[in-house]
């Protein structure tokens, strides 16, 4: 990399010129695509999977390439985090509690190679423009990043003036959300308001060939998912348009969500920490309950809520305590499920292919010829040992090779400059 110092008292602007082999050949990968394929070789180039086979292909030595023998290590598609606060969320206990933006290395360290950003409670101090810009920054830093227009509030904050316009015209925007329901921080939306948003998302999704979903933040309120049930009862809107998240925050809410999954709704579980005795299910408990109940396997996803806040409110809506959700919770949830003896074939779709199907992102969430070269090599504990995004290594043997171009602020300029 080349370092440009404009003034010695300023942090250096780091320009990355990563050395990328034209082709990468992975040998003896135990491929989970996410279905279990077995030991395979994978040829990657141009940011895509070019070839998958049982034999080792011969490559002309004149073509720059790297060969990595994975010796039977498990290879999975890069994880898709369908709900993260890219710009940082928070701010519910004063401006000083606003969370900082999440840099690319935090996602890739967790094996996340595609992320969907949302705005939450604060749609005033944060807006659609900054969310799109932050998604573009993550794209420049090497992963795939999309977002939803809007946020908790109704009418939603938009970029073009309408939900429909945003989804149709803004390349990064694929749906609307997280619109809050059953929550004291919501706009207390009526059924008609929810239906209008769902309709705009659905039709815009048809026009633009995008997800076109209404991603719904569900709070602790006893009304739970009643708005979605009413919408399905009273309209022609397809069930897939309604996508409630945080459905494991109350046990009865999760039971409600499972009933909706039977009707075609894809439900999203959040990988937040759950204390002993709490009336909630951890993400791994929720997924296991779902799988054991023999519900439609393609109708459940898990997201991190990374960068968002984890407030505890008192009965008057005041924040009692506060935490920050971390994208690592996604890879930790996967590792815990594997530690419980669950197979990758059972649990991996909730982190990969199910999310891609819901979000109409056919190039990610699976590993096959033509797919984006987003993959994770798992260690023996089921954690991300190496992570490739769009054909470039971001993590190798747990060493972070790439990070955001602008380093996080520190109290003093770095004593020594990073060198390649
Ligand atoms: Zn939320």
Boltz pocket constraint, residues with backbone or C-beta under 6 A from the ligand:
constraints:
  - pocket:
      binder: B
      contacts: [[A, 120], [A, 178], [A, 217], [A, 218], [A, 246]]
      max_distance: 6.0
